[in-house]
Amino acid sequence: MPFNAQKILFLQRLVRERPTQRRVGEVSQHFCEHYSLGTMVGRQVEYRDEHHRMAESLLRNHDLPVTPMAAGASRSDVAAFGGLSEKALSAAPHAGSVGIKCIGDCMLNASALRTPEGTYLVAAPEVAVRVTCDRLMLVENLETFRQLERYNWIDYRGLAVLAVYRGDSALSTGDALKLVRTRSEPVWAFVDFDPAGLVIANALPAERLERVVLPPVAWLRKAAETVRGRQLFDEQDQKARLGLDRAAHPDVRSAWVELRKLRSGVTQERMLLTPKHREAEEAD
């Protein structure tokens, strides 16, 4: 039976650290009972030099790496070892990736970069950082990010905007924020109109945050009249309040003042119902 990642890492630690004893656990007990790797003494498994050599032999004989794989190892790196599943010990498929979407004339290597409606690109951060644009726009939710063109009330002011998905369990939030902080363009935040969304906007580099992208206040007031909106506010208010009370950016502050008055939020998905920006201006 092939060794799983937990057992492989256990053997690699024995080879690398050469311990004289380990506390009895599921893995140490398994190797002691089935491979005579170590000697059980009470609640400890004791190891001698011969056991360290045995651990290395087990790895080599099963065509497994004797030393840990490098951080971020790809599946092709792992596949070089015939006894190892390409999924074991390798980085997740989207590790070290960010989601980006192009609005207007974004360029990469002097060529126009396009993302057709309903699509986005998954790119390595070192590639995404080379995309030229006028503005960055951090987008909180994936469904909204994917359907960004449908939010036709957003006025991009004729600028080339590189939208960056904030991230989730598959696309790292840390990589997305690092991309935003590494670059120098002014930043827009398109987030839920709720305390958690404003916390995201408030965490962006203050000197570069140019705009919090939200529908007109009059529309938000009507759209917030929902049970779900009040639930969002009640769930998030206490945790977000201290930071937002200290917010310095005028867009964050004004949105927070309005939220506290309404005590109800509006999700990005609901913002799809917002009229186009010209129609909204005429209505005002």
C-alpha beads as a LAMMPS data file, in Angstrom:
LAMMPS data file: protein, C-alpha beads

284 atoms
283 bonds

1 atom types
1 bond types

-500.0 500.0 xlo xhi
-500.0 500.0 ylo yhi
-500.0 500.0 zlo zhi

Masses

1 110.0

Atoms # bond

1 1 1 0.000 0.000 0.000
2 1 1 1.467 3.445 -0.951
3 1 1 2.384 5.829 1.834
4 1 1 0.200 8.897 2.245
5 1 1 1.606 12.393 2.731
6 1 1 1.475 12.154 6.539
7 1 1 3.574 8.985 6.565
8 1 1 6.034 10.320 4.014
9 1 1 6.592 13.481 6.055
10 1 1 7.043 11.382 9.204
11 1 1 9.793 9.310 7.556
12 1 1 11.455 12.422 6.157
13 1 1 11.576 13.951 9.660
14 1 1 13.189 10.810 11.031
15 1 1 15.899 11.034 8.360
16 1 1 16.432 14.770 8.775
17 1 1 16.134 15.214 12.551
18 1 1 17.425 11.769 13.660
19 1 1 15.478 11.827 16.963
20 1 1 16.199 9.325 19.733
21 1 1 12.533 9.124 20.659
22 1 1 9.072 10.243 19.642
23 1 1 5.773 10.206 21.490
24 1 1 3.576 7.296 20.410
25 1 1 1.105 8.391 17.760
26 1 1 -0.886 6.744 15.014
27 1 1 1.904 7.022 12.434
28 1 1 4.836 6.140 14.723
29 1 1 2.904 3.144 16.057
30 1 1 2.075 2.015 12.502
31 1 1 5.732 1.966 11.440
32 1 1 6.828 0.357 14.696
33 1 1 4.297 -2.476 14.424
34 1 1 4.421 -3.102 10.668
35 1 1 8.031 -2.232 9.775
36 1 1 9.863 -2.697 13.113
37 1 1 10.847 0.951 12.795
38 1 1 11.645 1.917 16.388
39 1 1 11.101 0.263 19.755
40 1 1 7.957 0.927 21.788
41 1 1 8.770 1.866 25.383
42 1 1 5.729 2.973 27.349
43 1 1 4.328 6.080 25.638
44 1 1 7.470 6.641 23.595
45 1 1 9.005 5.065 20.499
46 1 1 12.776 4.962 20.770
47 1 1 15.040 5.197 17.703
48 1 1 18.662 4.232 17.043
49 1 1 20.903 4.969 14.060
50 1 1 19.728 1.792 12.339
51 1 1 16.141 3.082 12.485
52 1 1 17.127 6.362 10.859
53 1 1 18.833 4.418 8.070
54 1 1 15.763 2.186 7.778
55 1 1 13.507 5.244 7.338
56 1 1 15.700 6.459 4.474
57 1 1 15.672 2.997 2.885
58 1 1 11.867 2.846 3.086
59 1 1 11.625 6.127 1.211
60 1 1 14.137 5.152 -1.467
61 1 1 12.712 1.656 -1.925
62 1 1 9.252 3.121 -2.485
63 1 1 10.602 5.711 -4.952
64 1 1 9.768 8.582 -2.613
65 1 1 11.685 11.824 -1.889
66 1 1 14.062 11.522 1.058
67 1 1 13.929 15.277 1.735
68 1 1 10.791 17.443 1.799
69 1 1 9.585 18.890 -1.477
70 1 1 10.196 22.610 -1.936
71 1 1 7.384 24.943 -0.953
72 1 1 5.025 25.371 -3.882
73 1 1 6.221 22.201 -5.630
74 1 1 4.212 21.568 -8.786
75 1 1 2.523 18.317 -9.712
76 1 1 5.167 17.754 -12.368
77 1 1 7.867 18.078 -9.673
78 1 1 6.082 15.472 -7.576
79 1 1 5.479 13.173 -10.541
80 1 1 9.258 12.664 -10.836
81 1 1 8.907 10.232 -7.932
82 1 1 7.162 7.104 -9.162
83 1 1 5.868 6.115 -5.746
84 1 1 4.123 9.427 -5.140
85 1 1 0.718 10.612 -6.305
86 1 1 1.067 13.830 -8.283
87 1 1 -1.414 15.401 -5.830
88 1 1 0.564 14.495 -2.709
89 1 1 2.976 17.072 -1.243
90 1 1 2.348 19.442 -4.169
91 1 1 0.819 22.872 -4.057
92 1 1 -2.878 23.187 -4.781
93 1 1 -3.564 23.850 -8.502
94 1 1 -4.334 27.540 -7.921
95 1 1 -1.675 28.184 -5.284
96 1 1 0.324 31.287 -6.133
97 1 1 -2.391 32.572 -8.477
98 1 1 -4.669 35.595 -8.666
99 1 1 -7.888 36.246 -10.548
100 1 1 -7.802 39.253 -12.862
101 1 1 -10.229 40.805 -15.321
102 1 1 -9.583 43.589 -17.825
103 1 1 -11.828 46.588 -18.358
104 1 1 -10.705 48.860 -21.191
105 1 1 -7.236 48.915 -22.718
106 1 1 -5.117 46.828 -20.371
107 1 1 -1.862 45.560 -21.876
108 1 1 0.580 42.732 -21.268
109 1 1 3.960 42.684 -23.021
110 1 1 2.769 45.461 -25.359
111 1 1 -0.269 43.399 -26.461
112 1 1 -3.911 44.081 -25.620
113 1 1 -5.196 41.796 -22.877
114 1 1 -8.875 40.862 -23.104
115 1 1 -11.225 38.946 -20.842
116 1 1 -14.506 38.249 -22.671
117 1 1 -17.752 38.795 -20.808
118 1 1 -18.349 36.191 -18.137
119 1 1 -14.696 35.160 -17.941
120 1 1 -11.569 36.027 -15.990
121 1 1 -7.922 35.027 -16.042
122 1 1 -6.056 33.061 -13.399
123 1 1 -2.484 34.336 -13.470
124 1 1 0.710 33.980 -11.480
125 1 1 1.306 37.174 -9.453
126 1 1 4.564 37.823 -11.331
127 1 1 2.550 37.920 -14.573
128 1 1 -0.336 39.955 -13.180
129 1 1 2.058 42.599 -11.862
130 1 1 3.188 43.304 -15.442
131 1 1 -0.291 44.107 -16.769
132 1 1 -0.449 47.835 -17.524
133 1 1 -3.554 49.782 -16.552
134 1 1 -4.720 53.125 -15.164
135 1 1 -6.506 51.812 -12.085
136 1 1 -6.795 48.653 -9.989
137 1 1 -10.202 47.596 -8.686
138 1 1 -10.452 45.022 -5.893
139 1 1 -13.710 43.033 -6.162
140 1 1 -14.989 41.217 -3.086
141 1 1 -17.143 38.367 -4.434
142 1 1 -16.379 35.833 -7.178
143 1 1 -19.818 35.757 -8.793
144 1 1 -19.775 39.547 -9.110
145 1 1 -16.192 39.474 -10.378
146 1 1 -17.105 36.939 -13.073
147 1 1 -20.160 38.960 -14.179
148 1 1 -18.572 42.386 -13.834
149 1 1 -19.756 43.547 -17.281
150 1 1 -23.370 43.199 -16.154
151 1 1 -22.817 45.883 -13.523
152 1 1 -23.283 48.521 -16.198
153 1 1 -23.987 51.258 -13.662
154 1 1 -20.278 51.388 -12.821
155 1 1 -18.633 54.377 -14.497
156 1 1 -15.055 53.454 -15.368
157 1 1 -14.436 57.031 -16.526
158 1 1 -12.828 55.859 -19.766
159 1 1 -9.884 54.354 -17.882
160 1 1 -8.145 51.010 -18.284
161 1 1 -9.042 49.119 -15.115
162 1 1 -7.513 45.862 -13.944
163 1 1 -10.063 44.176 -11.687
164 1 1 -8.533 41.869 -9.081
165 1 1 -10.584 39.224 -7.290
166 1 1 -10.063 39.461 -3.533
167 1 1 -9.637 35.700 -3.223
168 1 1 -11.040 32.693 -1.384
169 1 1 -9.991 29.161 -0.398
170 1 1 -8.801 28.451 -3.967
171 1 1 -7.323 31.809 -5.021
172 1 1 -5.259 33.267 -2.197
173 1 1 -6.509 36.449 -0.559
174 1 1 -2.921 37.124 0.474
175 1 1 -1.645 36.962 -3.103
176 1 1 -4.409 39.306 -4.286
177 1 1 -3.679 41.899 -1.610
178 1 1 0.052 41.595 -2.203
179 1 1 -0.517 42.308 -5.909
180 1 1 -2.506 45.434 -5.065
181 1 1 0.094 46.638 -2.556
182 1 1 3.037 45.897 -4.850
183 1 1 1.713 48.105 -7.622
184 1 1 1.472 51.878 -7.619
185 1 1 -1.811 52.720 -9.404
186 1 1 -4.751 54.308 -7.579
187 1 1 -7.105 51.649 -6.213
188 1 1 -10.886 51.310 -6.305
189 1 1 -12.746 49.013 -3.917
190 1 1 -15.927 47.330 -5.158
191 1 1 -17.350 45.584 -2.108
192 1 1 -20.622 44.689 -0.419
193 1 1 -22.378 47.624 1.177
194 1 1 -22.096 46.157 4.656
195 1 1 -19.623 46.469 7.548
196 1 1 -17.416 43.592 6.345
197 1 1 -17.205 45.083 2.859
198 1 1 -16.164 48.466 4.210
199 1 1 -13.521 46.782 6.384
200 1 1 -12.019 45.314 3.195
201 1 1 -11.974 48.753 1.558
202 1 1 -10.533 50.370 4.683
203 1 1 -7.655 47.852 4.742
204 1 1 -6.363 48.941 1.326
205 1 1 -3.418 51.357 1.145
206 1 1 -5.000 54.591 2.368
207 1 1 -2.820 56.860 0.252
208 1 1 -3.857 55.015 -2.925
209 1 1 -7.535 54.293 -2.235
210 1 1 -9.225 56.604 -4.684
211 1 1 -12.794 55.381 -4.651
212 1 1 -15.248 52.981 -3.018
213 1 1 -17.468 51.829 -5.877
214 1 1 -21.095 51.865 -4.745
215 1 1 -24.462 52.660 -6.350
216 1 1 -26.094 56.028 -5.591
217 1 1 -27.109 56.483 -1.955
218 1 1 -30.779 56.959 -2.852
219 1 1 -30.833 53.560 -4.539
220 1 1 -28.946 51.909 -1.666
221 1 1 -31.483 53.205 0.843
222 1 1 -34.313 51.474 -1.018
223 1 1 -32.340 48.303 -1.765
224 1 1 -31.328 47.929 1.891
225 1 1 -34.921 47.434 3.020
226 1 1 -34.613 43.651 3.276
227 1 1 -34.453 41.060 6.043
228 1 1 -31.133 39.814 4.659
229 1 1 -29.684 43.328 4.661
230 1 1 -30.563 43.846 8.328
231 1 1 -29.163 40.412 9.168
232 1 1 -25.839 41.260 7.496
233 1 1 -25.521 44.469 9.474
234 1 1 -26.402 42.857 12.802
235 1 1 -23.933 39.999 12.269
236 1 1 -21.027 42.256 11.310
237 1 1 -21.554 45.528 13.149
238 1 1 -19.855 44.799 16.461
239 1 1 -16.701 43.284 14.959
240 1 1 -16.279 46.025 12.339
241 1 1 -17.334 49.073 14.327
242 1 1 -14.057 50.008 16.036
243 1 1 -12.006 50.053 12.841
244 1 1 -14.657 51.813 10.770
245 1 1 -15.239 54.480 13.419
246 1 1 -11.561 55.361 12.934
247 1 1 -11.615 55.231 9.125
248 1 1 -9.939 58.214 7.480
249 1 1 -10.972 57.844 3.817
250 1 1 -14.015 60.021 3.005
251 1 1 -15.731 57.340 0.905
252 1 1 -15.405 54.757 3.678
253 1 1 -16.535 57.238 6.315
254 1 1 -19.588 58.413 4.366
255 1 1 -20.625 54.838 3.543
256 1 1 -20.235 53.870 7.211
257 1 1 -22.348 56.810 8.353
258 1 1 -25.084 55.739 5.931
259 1 1 -24.859 52.104 7.008
260 1 1 -25.278 53.038 10.655
261 1 1 -28.372 55.074 9.788
262 1 1 -29.920 52.244 7.777
263 1 1 -28.670 49.396 9.988
264 1 1 -29.006 47.267 6.867
265 1 1 -26.685 46.309 4.023
266 1 1 -26.793 45.486 0.319
267 1 1 -24.844 42.642 -1.255
268 1 1 -22.961 43.026 -4.526
269 1 1 -25.318 40.513 -6.127
270 1 1 -28.292 42.762 -5.368
271 1 1 -26.440 45.704 -6.916
272 1 1 -27.060 44.107 -10.331
273 1 1 -30.474 45.803 -10.139
274 1 1 -28.893 49.273 -10.026
275 1 1 -29.769 51.480 -13.062
276 1 1 -26.985 52.481 -15.469
277 1 1 -24.938 55.383 -14.140
278 1 1 -26.415 57.909 -16.622
279 1 1 -29.954 56.810 -15.777
280 1 1 -29.147 57.084 -12.078
281 1 1 -27.778 60.599 -12.549
282 1 1 -30.953 61.639 -14.400
283 1 1 -33.100 60.124 -11.662
284 1 1 -31.247 62.143 -9.040

Bonds

1 1 1 2
2 1 2 3
3 1 3 4
4 1 4 5
5 1 5 6
6 1 6 7
7 1 7 8
8 1 8 9
9 1 9 10
10 1 10 11
11 1 11 12
12 1 12 13
13 1 13 14
14 1 14 15
15 1 15 16
16 1 16 17
17 1 17 18
18 1 18 19
19 1 19 20
20 1 20 21
21 1 21 22
22 1 22 23
23 1 23 24
24 1 24 25
25 1 25 26
26 1 26 27
27 1 27 28
28 1 28 29
29 1 29 30
30 1 30 31
31 1 31 32
32 1 32 33
33 1 33 34
34 1 34 35
35 1 35 36
36 1 36 37
37 1 37 38
38 1 38 39
39 1 39 40
40 1 40 41
41 1 41 42
42 1 42 43
43 1 43 44
44 1 44 45
45 1 45 46
46 1 46 47
47 1 47 48
48 1 48 49
49 1 49 50
50 1 50 51
51 1 51 52
52 1 52 53
53 1 53 54
54 1 54 55
55 1 55 56
56 1 56 57
57 1 57 58
58 1 58 59
59 1 59 60
60 1 60 61
61 1 61 62
62 1 62 63
63 1 63 64
64 1 64 65
65 1 65 66
66 1 66 67
67 1 67 68
68 1 68 69
69 1 69 70
70 1 70 71
71 1 71 72
72 1 72 73
73 1 73 74
74 1 74 75
75 1 75 76
76 1 76 77
77 1 77 78
78 1 78 79
79 1 79 80
80 1 80 81
81 1 81 82
82 1 82 83
83 1 83 84
84 1 84 85
85 1 85 86
86 1 86 87
87 1 87 88
88 1 88 89
89 1 89 90
90 1 90 91
91 1 91 92
92 1 92 93
93 1 93 94
94 1 94 95
95 1 95 96
96 1 96 97
97 1 97 98
98 1 98 99
99 1 99 100
100 1 100 101
101 1 101 102
102 1 102 103
103 1 103 104
104 1 104 105
105 1 105 106
106 1 106 107
107 1 107 108
108 1 108 109
109 1 109 110
110 1 110 111
111 1 111 112
112 1 112 113
113 1 113 114
114 1 114 115
115 1 115 116
116 1 116 117
117 1 117 118
118 1 118 119
119 1 119 120
120 1 120 121
121 1 121 122
122 1 122 123
123 1 123 124
124 1 124 125
125 1 125 126
126 1 126 127
127 1 127 128
128 1 128 129
129 1 129 130
130 1 130 131
131 1 131 132
132 1 132 133
133 1 133 134
134 1 134 135
135 1 135 136
136 1 136 137
137 1 137 138
138 1 138 139
139 1 139 140
140 1 140 141
141 1 141 142
142 1 142 143
143 1 143 144
144 1 144 145
145 1 145 146
146 1 146 147
147 1 147 148
148 1 148 149
149 1 149 150
150 1 150 151
151 1 151 152
152 1 152 153
153 1 153 154
154 1 154 155
155 1 155 156
156 1 156 157
157 1 157 158
158 1 158 159
159 1 159 160
160 1 160 161
161 1 161 162
162 1 162 163
163 1 163 164
164 1 164 165
165 1 165 166
166 1 166 167
167 1 167 168
168 1 168 169
169 1 169 170
170 1 170 171
171 1 171 172
172 1 172 173
173 1 173 174
174 1 174 175
175 1 175 176
176 1 176 177
177 1 177 178
178 1 178 179
179 1 179 180
180 1 180 181
181 1 181 182
182 1 182 183
183 1 183 184
184 1 184 185
185 1 185 186
186 1 186 187
187 1 187 188
188 1 188 189
189 1 189 190
190 1 190 191
191 1 191 192
192 1 192 193
193 1 193 194
194 1 194 195
195 1 195 196
196 1 196 197
197 1 197 198
198 1 198 199
199 1 199 200
200 1 200 201
201 1 201 202
202 1 202 203
203 1 203 204
204 1 204 205
205 1 205 206
206 1 206 207
207 1 207 208
208 1 208 209
209 1 209 210
210 1 210 211
211 1 211 212
212 1 212 213
213 1 213 214
214 1 214 215
215 1 215 216
216 1 216 217
217 1 217 218
218 1 218 219
219 1 219 220
220 1 220 221
221 1 221 222
222 1 222 223
223 1 223 224
224 1 224 225
225 1 225 226
226 1 226 227
227 1 227 228
228 1 228 229
229 1 229 230
230 1 230 231
231 1 231 232
232 1 232 233
233 1 233 234
234 1 234 235
235 1 235 236
236 1 236 237
237 1 237 238
238 1 238 239
239 1 239 240
240 1 240 241
241 1 241 242
242 1 242 243
243 1 243 244
244 1 244 245
245 1 245 246
246 1 246 247
247 1 247 248
248 1 248 249
249 1 249 250
250 1 250 251
251 1 251 252
252 1 252 253
253 1 253 254
254 1 254 255
255 1 255 256
256 1 256 257
257 1 257 258
258 1 258 259
259 1 259 260
260 1 260 261
261 1 261 262
262 1 262 263
263 1 263 264
264 1 264 265
265 1 265 266
266 1 266 267
267 1 267 268
268 1 268 269
269 1 269 270
270 1 270 271
271 1 271 272
272 1 272 273
273 1 273 274
274 1 274 275
275 1 275 276
276 1 276 277
277 1 277 278
278 1 278 279
279 1 279 280
280 1 280 281
281 1 281 282
282 1 282 283
283 1 283 284
